[in-house]
Each structure stands twice: as structure tokens, then as C-alpha cells.
Amino acid sequence: MLKKRIIPCLDIKNGTTVKGVNFEGLVNAGNPIELAKRYEEEGADELVFLDITATLEERKTFVGLVKDIAKELSIPFTVGGGISSVEDVRRLLEAGADKISINSSAVKNPDLIAELAKEFGNQCIVVAIDTRFVNGFDRVFVKGGREITDLKTLNWTRKAEDLGAGEILLTSMDGDGTKNGFDLRITKIISENLNIPVIASGGAGNINDFEDVFNKTLSTGALAASVFHFGEIKITDLKNELKSKKIAIR
């Protein structure tokens, strides 16, 4: 059984870490380099960097910032935002990323998943999926959660796996930033229907939420932002508590 991972997320806009609720009302959450250093010291298992407006602004991820953050890390580092080609991925891996995350570009061109997996290996390719429950269905959103698609979330995750994704980063837009707990319903559905790791994202508010998502779904990672950024939960305390509850944590 894969040990569970605690993963802080740096949502980046204009070079600064930001956080909102339901993908809206973004506020400054601190210097990304300083936060990355802190999470490394506190024992985070991985770090995710998402340039959340790169696709919307039709530009590439801030490579310089990726490079500066990577220098501070020894843990796996996933980078996403504005990635749409083999060359984009190569540039980010050379800058220090260990894995890359694609979202809107994968929906627009699903064959990109297979192309990148063939070039760099499945373990390097994370498909990020922003999902929301709309009119009785779980639907996939793109462009930073601003645009709904015709895709049903479960169908899209299965296709992503078939095409070569090594991991799914599943963000519940309904839960994002609310601190009401992870969306156990959709996380359970997706994690039980795939053979690749699923990272739960959106809604973490306290330590019990992490315990719930690991005990009640098959997710192998739990990602959070604001509770870590603003010091509401220390990763050291979280991991100690989870270990005391007999949850196999890294």
C-alpha cells in the first residue's frame, strides 16, 4: 500500500502566492520561495506549484521562479500552468521540476498526455482536474475554473489514465478554500475507479479533514494551501497526529 503524502500547494499569480474561495476572491498568501523553504523544513512530502493564470493569460509558466524554488527543495516538486508542449515540459524539468501538471491543455488536446508520457515517462505526468457538481453531474472545468466543459469527471479521469497519466490531482471547486473538509464523495468515486494515485484537493480546514480523506477514500495524497500558508496547521503536527491514528504516512 502506498504511504499517504501531505502536499502543500503554491497557487501563483504575478509571482506571488495567492489563495481564494471557490477559485475566486484571491488574496496574497506570501512569498513562494519563503513558503517553499518552510514546507521543506516542516516535512512536507511534496510541493505543488501552479501558475493559476498562465493559461488564461496565454503565457508560459514563470521559469525563473520555478528555478529559484527548486534550489530550496529536496522533496518532489510538481509544476503546472500554461504547459502545452514537449518543449514546455523540458524547460521546466531543466529548471528543477520533478513532475509537471497539465489541465486545460490536456482537455483541449488529450493526445498531449500520451505524447508527454512517452517522452518523459508516466511518473512525470500529473493530470490536474478541476471539478464541480453541476445539474446532477460532476463536470470538468478549465481555464482556472472559469469555463465549464462537456466532460464528466469520472470519464475524463479514466481517459487520462488510459492515455498515460501517472497521477491525478483532483480539485473540488465546491470545496476549494471553504475549509469545510475535502469533498469525500467525488474523491472516493475517482480514487476507487483508477489504478493510479489520486491527490485530493480543495476544502482542508483541520487535521480531522486529512484523517477523513485518507480513511474514507483511496486517495494517496492530500493537498492544501491556506491552512498551511497562514499557519493554521503545521505539517509537523499534522503528520504526528496522523501517525498516532495509525495512518501510514511518509
C-alpha positions in Angstrom: 0.0 0.0 0.0 1.3 3.4 -0.9 2.0 5.6 2.1 0.0 8.8 2.3 1.5 12.1 1.3 1.0 15.7 2.6 1.3 18.2 -0.1 1.3 22.0 0.2 0.3 23.9 -2.9 1.6 27.3 -4.0 -1.0 29.0 -6.3 1.0 31.7 -8.1 -0.3 34.9 -9.7 2.1 37.5 -10.8 4.9 35.8 -9.0 3.1 35.9 -5.6 1.4 33.1 -3.7 -2.4 33.7 -3.6 -5.5 31.9 -2.2 -9.2 32.3 -2.6 -12.5 30.5 -2.1 -14.1 28.5 -4.9 -11.4 29.9 -7.2 -12.5 33.5 -6.6 -11.5 36.4 -4.3 -7.8 35.8 -4.4 -5.7 37.3 -1.6 -1.9 37.4 -1.1 -0.6 34.4 0.9 3.1 35.2 1.0 6.4 34.8 -0.8 6.6 31.5 -2.6 10.3 30.9 -2.0 10.0 31.5 1.7 6.9 29.3 1.9 8.7 26.5 0.0 11.7 26.7 2.4 9.3 26.5 5.3 7.4 23.4 4.0 10.7 21.6 3.3 11.8 22.2 6.9 8.4 21.2 8.3 8.5 17.8 6.5 6.2 18.2 3.5 6.3 15.1 1.3 6.0 17.0 -2.0 5.3 20.6 -3.2 3.0 21.7 -6.0 3.4 25.0 -7.8 0.5 26.1 -10.0 0.8 29.3 -12.1 -3.0 29.7 -12.0 -3.4 32.5 -14.6 -0.8 31.3 -17.2 -3.4 29.6 -19.4 -5.9 32.4 -19.1 -3.3 35.0 -19.9 -2.0 32.7 -22.7 1.6 32.7 -21.5 4.1 30.2 -20.1 4.9 29.4 -16.5 7.4 31.6 -14.7 10.5 29.5 -15.3 12.8 31.8 -13.2 10.6 31.4 -10.2 10.4 27.7 -10.6 14.2 27.6 -10.7 14.5 29.7 -7.5 12.1 27.5 -5.7 13.7 24.3 -6.9 17.0 25.4 -5.4 15.4 25.3 -1.9 13.9 21.8 -2.2 15.0 18.2 -1.9 11.4 16.9 -2.0 9.5 16.1 -5.3 8.3 19.3 -7.0 5.4 19.4 -9.4 4.8 22.5 -11.6 1.8 23.4 -13.6 0.3 26.3 -15.6 0.5 27.2 -19.3 2.1 23.9 -20.3 1.1 22.8 -23.8 4.1 21.1 -25.4 7.1 18.8 -25.0 9.4 21.8 -25.1 7.5 23.5 -22.2 7.9 20.4 -20.1 11.6 20.0 -21.0 12.2 23.6 -20.0 10.5 23.2 -16.6 12.3 19.9 -15.8 15.6 21.6 -16.6 14.6 24.4 -14.2 14.2 21.8 -11.4 10.7 20.4 -11.6 10.3 16.7 -10.9 6.8 16.4 -12.3 4.6 18.6 -14.4 0.9 19.1 -14.2 -1.4 19.7 -17.2 -5.0 20.7 -17.1 -6.7 22.9 -19.7 -4.1 21.8 -22.4 -4.9 18.1 -21.8 -8.6 18.7 -22.2 -8.0 20.7 -25.4 -5.6 18.1 -26.8 -5.9 14.7 -24.9 -3.1 13.2 -27.1 -0.7 15.6 -25.3 -0.9 13.3 -22.3 0.3 10.3 -24.4 3.0 12.4 -26.1 4.4 13.7 -22.8 4.2 10.3 -21.1 6.1 8.7 -24.0 8.8 11.4 -23.9 9.3 11.8 -20.2 7.7 8.7 -18.5 4.2 8.3 -16.9 5.6 9.1 -13.4 6.4 12.6 -14.6 2.9 13.4 -15.9 0.2 14.7 -13.5 -3.2 15.5 -14.9 -4.9 18.1 -12.8 -8.7 18.2 -12.9 -10.9 21.0 -11.5 -14.4 19.5 -10.9 -17.7 20.9 -9.8 -21.1 19.3 -9.3 -23.5 20.9 -11.8 -27.1 19.9 -12.5 -26.7 16.4 -11.2 -23.3 15.7 -12.7 -19.6 16.1 -11.8 -18.3 18.3 -14.6 -14.7 19.2 -15.6 -13.8 22.9 -15.7 -10.8 24.6 -17.5 -9.0 27.9 -17.6 -8.6 28.2 -13.9 -12.1 27.1 -13.2 -13.7 29.8 -15.3 -15.0 27.6 -18.1 -17.2 24.5 -17.9 -16.7 21.6 -20.4 -18.9 18.8 -21.6 -16.7 16.3 -19.9 -17.9 14.2 -17.0 -15.2 14.0 -14.3 -15.1 10.2 -14.0 -15.0 9.6 -17.7 -12.2 12.2 -18.1 -10.0 10.7 -15.3 -10.3 7.2 -16.8 -9.3 8.6 -20.2 -6.4 10.5 -18.7 -5.2 7.2 -17.1 -5.6 5.3 -20.3 -3.5 7.9 -22.2 -0.6 7.7 -19.8 -1.2 10.0 -16.8 0.8 8.8 -13.8 -1.3 10.6 -11.3 -4.5 12.7 -10.9 -4.7 15.9 -9.0 -8.4 16.2 -8.2 -9.6 19.6 -7.0 -13.2 20.0 -5.9 -14.2 23.6 -6.8 -17.1 23.3 -4.4 -14.7 22.7 -1.6 -11.8 24.9 -2.6 -10.9 27.4 0.2 -14.0 26.7 2.2 -12.2 24.7 5.0 -15.3 22.5 5.3 -13.4 19.4 4.6 -12.3 17.5 1.4 -15.0 16.5 -1.0 -15.1 12.9 0.1 -17.9 11.9 -2.4 -16.1 12.8 -5.6 -12.7 11.8 -4.2 -14.0 8.4 -3.3 -15.6 7.8 -6.7 -12.4 8.8 -8.6 -9.9 7.1 -6.4 -11.8 3.8 -6.4 -12.1 3.8 -10.2 -8.5 4.3 -11.1 -5.3 2.3 -10.8 -3.0 5.4 -10.5 -2.6 7.6 -7.4 -5.1 10.3 -6.8 -4.3 13.5 -4.8 -7.3 15.0 -3.0 -7.5 18.8 -3.1 -10.0 21.5 -2.0 -11.5 22.1 1.4 -9.0 21.2 4.1 -9.8 23.1 7.3 -8.4 21.0 10.1 -6.4 17.8 10.9 -9.5 15.7 11.1 -10.2 16.5 7.4 -6.9 14.8 6.4 -7.8 11.8 8.6 -11.2 11.5 6.9 -9.9 11.7 3.3 -7.3 9.0 4.0 -9.7 6.7 5.9 -12.7 7.2 3.7 -11.2 7.3 0.2 -8.4 5.6 -1.6 -6.5 8.9 -2.2 -2.8 8.6 -1.6 -2.1 12.3 -1.2 -3.9 15.3 0.3 -3.1 18.8 -0.9 -3.9 22.0 0.9 -2.9 25.7 0.7 -4.4 28.3 3.0 -4.3 26.2 6.2 -0.6 25.8 5.7 0.2 29.2 4.3 -1.4 31.1 7.3 -0.1 28.7 9.9 -3.4 27.2 10.9 -2.0 23.7 10.6 1.7 22.9 10.9 2.8 20.0 8.7 4.9 18.5 11.6 1.8 18.5 13.9 -0.4 17.1 11.1 1.9 14.2 10.3 2.4 13.3 14.0 -1.3 13.3 14.6 -2.0 11.1 11.5 0.7 8.6 12.6 -0.9 8.5 16.1 -4.1 7.4 14.3 -2.3 4.6 12.6 -2.4 6.2 9.2 0.6 5.1 7.1 2.2 8.5 6.3 5.5 9.1 4.7 
